[in-house]
């Protein structure tokens, strides 16, 4: 089964930047659209960004212009560059398939505070 291991989170001040990484153990990784999701305390899991098999990207309105999703098919990796972070971005971040998500990894915590 698929396995996702997220890393790169940590504490950061508003306006700061972080780069999240996701190592994916999945068959034919390059054929799947991959996404980053996040879940803040007291909120539902939210779709943040998607990179398709063809390289196209989509972002939620709340992060558009600030976050960039990318992938390295040779390494089975997905990345999320996070710039100009807001306090509202505080959440646990997860990577998974865009369509029919598999089992969830442990995620990586991003905490934006002054």
ZALUMMI-545298 format. One record per residue: residue number from 1; residue in three letters; x, y negated, z of N, C-alpha, C in turn. Coordinates in pm, 1 decimal. Atoms other than C-alpha are relative to their C-alpha. Example, Ala and Ser with C-alpha at 12.3 -4.5 7.8 and 13.67 -1.06 7.14 Angstrom:
2
R vexgu filum   n.east  n.north     n.up  ca.east ca.north    ca.up   c.east  c.north     c.up
R     1   ALA     89.0    119.0      0.0   1230.0    450.0    780.0     90.0   -120.0      0.0
R     2   SER    -82.0    119.0     -6.0   1367.0    106.0    714.0    -77.0   -109.0     73.0
END
This chain:
114
R vexgu filum   n.east  n.north     n.up  ca.east ca.north    ca.up   c.east  c.north     c.up
R     1   UNK     82.3    117.8      0.0      0.0      0.0      0.0     87.2   -124.8      0.0
R     2   UNK    -72.1    125.8      6.1     96.6   -363.2    -38.9     44.7    -43.5    138.3
R     3   UNK    -54.3     53.8   -123.9    311.1   -527.0    227.0     53.1   -139.8    -27.6
R     4   UNK    -42.2    137.9     14.9    368.0   -899.1    268.7     67.5    -46.4    127.5
R     5   UNK    -75.4     50.7   -112.9    628.8  -1056.1    493.7     28.3   -147.6    -22.6
R     6   UNK    -13.9    144.5     12.2    608.3  -1433.1    540.6    108.3    -51.5     94.2
R     7   UNK   -102.7     61.0    -82.6    886.3  -1652.8    676.3     15.1   -147.3    -36.6
R     8   UNK    -30.6    138.5     29.4   1004.6  -2012.7    692.6    -76.1   -102.2     81.0
R     9   UNK     77.2     92.9    -80.1    753.7  -2164.4    931.0     77.6    -51.1    119.1
R    10   UNK    -62.9     57.3   -117.0    834.1  -2368.1   1237.8    -60.8   -133.9     34.0
R    11   UNK     48.7    133.3    -37.6    776.5  -2700.8   1412.1     58.0   -106.7    -91.5
R    12   UNK    -43.5    108.1     88.1    797.7  -3015.2   1201.1    -81.5   -125.0     31.1
R    13   UNK     69.2    126.5    -22.9    707.7  -3383.0   1235.6    -84.7    -38.5   -121.0
R    14   UNK     78.4     48.8    113.5    440.7  -3550.0   1021.8     91.2    -66.6   -102.4
R    15   UNK    -83.0     53.4    106.3    590.1  -3641.2    685.9    117.8     88.1    -36.1
R    16   UNK   -110.5    -90.2     23.8    842.7  -3361.7    706.1    -31.2    104.9   -105.1
R    17   UNK     12.7   -102.3    103.6    896.3  -3066.9    473.6     42.5    136.5     51.0
R    18   UNK    -37.0   -137.9    -26.7    917.1  -2689.7    493.5    -13.1     80.1   -127.8
R    19   UNK     10.4    -93.4    111.5    969.5  -2408.5    245.9    -33.4    137.4     55.0
R    20   UNK     42.4   -132.1    -42.7    776.9  -2089.1    310.4     35.4    103.8   -105.5
R    21   UNK    -33.7   -109.2     89.7    880.6  -1756.7    160.7    -86.5    120.9     30.7
R    22   UNK     77.6   -122.3    -15.0    687.6  -1436.2    104.4     65.5    111.0    -80.7
R    23   UNK    -53.0   -118.7     65.3    845.2  -1100.9     25.8   -113.8     99.0    -17.5
R    24   UNK    113.2    -86.1     31.3    591.4   -878.7   -147.0     45.7    136.7    -48.6
R    25   UNK    -22.9   -136.7     45.0    615.6   -501.1   -174.1   -127.8     45.6    -67.8
R    26   UNK    121.6    -29.7     74.5    364.8   -438.3   -448.7     36.1     47.1   -139.9
R    27   UNK    -22.9    -51.8    133.5    350.1   -241.1   -770.3    -40.6   -103.8   -104.0
R    28   UNK     23.2     95.6    109.2    363.5   -451.5  -1088.4    -33.3   -138.3     54.4
R    29   UNK     16.7    129.7    -64.1    401.7   -770.8   -888.2    -31.4   -110.6   -101.2
R    30   UNK     13.1    107.6     97.5    425.8   -987.7  -1199.6   -137.5     -8.0    -65.5
R    31   UNK    131.8     -1.8     62.1     76.8   -889.5  -1318.2   -108.4    -59.7     89.7
R    32   UNK     98.5     46.3    -96.8    -97.0  -1025.0  -1009.6     12.4   -147.8     31.3
R    33   UNK      2.9    136.3    -51.1   -202.1  -1376.1   -923.4     23.1      5.8    150.9
R    34   UNK    -34.3      1.4   -141.1    -56.0  -1456.0   -582.3    -39.9   -132.4     62.9
R    35   UNK     48.7    119.2    -68.1   -184.3  -1701.1   -325.4     60.2    -14.6    138.8
R    36   UNK    -25.2     31.3   -139.6    -99.5  -1869.8     -0.6   -132.6    -38.7     64.2
R    37   UNK    116.8     31.1    -80.0   -373.1  -1886.1    260.7     46.5    -55.5    134.0
R    38   UNK    -33.8     45.0   -134.4   -382.4  -2052.7    599.8   -122.4      6.0     89.4
R    39   UNK    107.4     -2.3    -97.3   -587.2  -2032.7    915.0     42.2    -78.9    123.0
R    40   UNK    -24.6     83.3   -116.3   -595.6  -2299.9   1183.3    -90.0     46.1    114.2
R    41   UNK     82.5    -39.6   -114.5   -730.4  -2245.2   1535.7   -143.0    -49.4    -13.7
R    42   UNK    139.9     36.6      7.1  -1108.5  -2241.5   1534.9    -55.2    -15.7   -139.7
R    43   UNK     44.6     14.6    137.5  -1128.6  -2241.2   1155.2      8.6    132.5    -75.3
R    44   UNK     -5.7   -116.4     86.5  -1186.8  -1985.2    881.8    127.1     -2.6    -83.0
R    45   UNK   -113.7     -6.6     89.5   -906.0  -1865.0    659.0    -30.3    -78.6   -127.2
R    46   UNK     16.3     90.9    112.3   -855.1  -2111.0    372.9     99.6     31.2   -110.6
R    47   UNK    -88.5    -15.2    115.0   -714.0  -2063.3     23.7     71.7   -131.7    -23.9
R    48   UNK    -80.9    120.8     11.5   -429.3  -2312.0    -17.0     52.5    -20.9   -141.1
R    49   UNK    -63.5     12.9    130.9   -252.0  -2242.6   -345.8      8.4    135.6    -68.3
R    50   UNK     -7.1   -122.0     79.0   -237.9  -1985.8   -625.5     94.7    -18.3   -117.2
R    51   UNK    -79.8     -3.5    121.0     16.2  -1899.8   -892.3    -39.9    125.3    -76.6
R    52   UNK     48.7   -109.9     80.7   -115.1  -1681.6  -1174.1    110.5     81.8    -62.6
R    53   UNK    -97.0    -86.5     66.3     52.8  -1403.5  -1365.3     70.5    -72.0   -114.6
R    54   UNK    -58.2     78.1    107.4    113.4  -1650.4  -1647.0     73.0   -124.3     45.9
R    55   UNK    -72.4    113.8    -54.5    263.8  -1910.4  -1415.9    -85.0   -121.8     31.4
R    56   UNK     87.6    111.6    -29.7    -36.2  -2141.3  -1393.5    -26.1    -11.2    148.6
R    57   UNK     20.1     23.1   -142.7   -106.1  -2296.0  -1054.9   -129.6    -72.8     28.1
R    58   UNK    118.4     68.8    -49.0   -406.7  -2414.4   -858.1     19.5    -29.4    147.1
R    59   UNK    -16.3     43.1   -137.3   -425.9  -2600.4   -528.3   -131.7    -47.8     57.3
R    60   UNK    113.5     59.0    -66.6   -686.3  -2692.5   -274.9     16.1   -151.6     -1.0
R    61   UNK     -5.0    145.9      4.8   -776.3  -3060.9   -274.0     83.8    -58.0    113.9
R    62   UNK    -69.1     53.1   -116.3   -624.8  -3107.2     70.1    152.2      2.2    -12.0
R    63   UNK   -145.1    -10.5     12.8   -272.8  -3009.0    -40.8     51.4    -41.5   -136.4
R    64   UNK    -39.0     35.7    136.5   -270.6  -3112.3   -406.6     89.0   -123.8      1.5
R    65   UNK    -95.1    109.2      5.6     25.1  -3335.6   -481.5    105.7      5.4    107.5
R    66   UNK    -95.3    -11.5   -109.8    207.7  -3233.1   -164.9     68.5    136.6      4.5
R    67   UNK    -52.9   -136.3     -3.9    256.6  -2855.3   -194.5     25.5     50.9   -141.1
R    68   UNK    -30.2    -63.2    127.3    411.1  -2653.3   -476.8     21.2    149.5     20.7
R    69   UNK    -15.5   -145.1     -7.7    369.6  -2277.8   -519.1     81.8     47.5   -119.0
R    70   UNK    -81.0    -55.5    106.9    617.4  -2076.1   -722.9     26.1    147.4     27.4
R    71   UNK    -27.6   -142.1    -16.9    723.7  -1716.9   -778.7    127.7     38.9    -71.1
R    72   UNK   -117.5    -59.8     60.0   1032.6  -1513.3   -861.0    -33.7    146.6    -21.9
R    73   UNK     45.2   -135.8     28.2    914.0  -1196.8  -1032.1    111.2    104.2     14.8
R    74   UNK   -111.6    -92.9    -10.7   1258.6  -1037.7  -1039.6     25.1     40.7    144.6
R    75   UNK    -24.3    -25.2   -141.0   1275.4  -1062.2   -661.2   -126.5     32.5     77.8
R    76   UNK    129.4    -21.4    -65.9    905.2  -1006.0   -584.4    -19.8    -98.6    115.4
R    77   UNK     11.0    104.0   -101.0    897.7  -1336.2   -397.1    -99.1   -107.8    -43.3
R    78   UNK     86.8    114.5     19.6    642.9  -1615.3   -362.8     42.3   -107.4     98.4
R    79   UNK    -44.5    110.4    -83.5    730.5  -1957.7   -226.8   -106.7   -108.1      7.6
R    80   UNK     86.4    116.4    -13.8    542.5  -2259.4    -98.0     83.7   -115.0     53.2
R    81   UNK    -68.2    121.6    -41.1    721.5  -2593.8    -90.2   -103.6    -95.2     56.3
R    82   UNK     94.9     84.3    -70.1    542.7  -2814.5    159.4     66.7   -133.3     31.6
R    83   UNK    -54.9    133.4    -20.3    612.8  -3188.8    152.4   -104.1    -92.3     60.9
R    84   UNK     88.1     97.6    -63.6    468.5  -3485.2    340.1   -105.6     69.5     85.0
R    85   UNK     91.3    -79.0    -81.9    317.5  -3255.4    597.5    -83.7    -87.3     92.1
R    86   UNK     94.6     68.0    -87.3     13.9  -3371.2    791.2    -29.3     85.7    122.1
R    87   UNK     37.6    -73.7   -119.8    -99.4  -3274.6   1138.8   -105.9    105.1    -33.6
R    88   UNK    106.2    -91.6     40.7   -399.8  -3111.5    971.6     51.4    124.5    -72.6
R    89   UNK    -58.2   -116.9     65.1   -163.6  -2869.6    793.4     40.8    107.2     99.6
R    90   UNK    -35.5    -96.7   -102.9    -94.8  -2697.2   1122.9    -87.8    124.3    -12.3
R    91   UNK     72.9   -125.4     18.9   -192.3  -2332.4   1076.5     99.2    114.3    -11.3
R    92   UNK    -77.4   -117.7     35.8    -68.8  -1979.1   1035.7    -16.8     22.0   -149.8
R    93   UNK      2.5    -13.8    145.1     22.4  -1928.4    670.4     27.6    144.2    -41.2
R    94   UNK     -8.8   -136.8     47.3    -19.3  -1598.7    485.5      6.8      3.2   -152.5
R    95   UNK      6.3    -22.3    144.0     49.2  -1474.9    133.9    -72.8    131.0    -26.5
R    96   UNK     74.0   -119.2     37.6   -161.0  -1216.2    -45.5    -43.4    -13.7   -145.2
R    97   UNK     57.4      5.5    132.9   -325.4  -1130.2   -375.2   -110.5   -103.9     -4.2
R    98   UNK    110.9     91.7     16.2   -566.3  -1388.0   -511.5   -131.8     75.4    -13.6
R    99   UNK    119.1    -80.8     22.6   -814.1  -1121.1   -620.4     12.2    130.4     75.9
R   100   UNK     -1.1   -121.8    -78.7   -897.9   -841.3   -380.4    120.3      9.4     92.1
R   101   UNK   -115.8     -0.6    -90.7   -647.0   -927.7   -104.9     17.1    133.1     70.8
R   102   UNK    -34.1   -122.6    -69.7   -472.3   -632.3     49.9     14.1    -29.0    148.6
R   103   UNK    -21.2     20.0   -142.5   -375.5   -588.4    413.2     83.0   -126.1     24.1
R   104   UNK    -66.9    125.6    -31.5   -259.6   -911.5    575.3    127.3     22.5     79.5
R   105   UNK   -122.4     -2.6    -77.0     90.9   -967.8    700.5    -17.2    -74.2    130.5
R   106   UNK      5.5     69.3   -128.1    178.3  -1132.6   1029.8    -10.1   -151.2    -15.2
R   107   UNK      4.8    142.4     24.5    196.5  -1476.8    872.3    119.3    -72.2     60.5
R   108   UNK   -103.2     83.6    -59.0    427.7  -1762.2    963.5    -64.4   -130.0     46.3
R   109   UNK     65.9    114.7    -61.8    328.7  -2047.6   1192.8     66.2   -131.2    -39.8
R   110   UNK    -44.0    135.8     29.1    356.6  -2408.5   1079.8    -69.8    -92.5     98.9
R   111   UNK     55.5     91.0    -98.9    309.3  -2664.6   1355.6     50.8   -141.1    -26.8
R   112   UNK    -34.0    138.5     32.9    303.4  -3031.7   1255.3    -48.0    -88.6    114.4
R   113   UNK     34.5     84.4   -114.1    313.9  -3268.0   1552.2    106.6   -105.3     22.5
R   114   UNK    -92.1    107.9    -33.0    473.3  -3588.2   1678.3     74.6     28.6    128.9
END
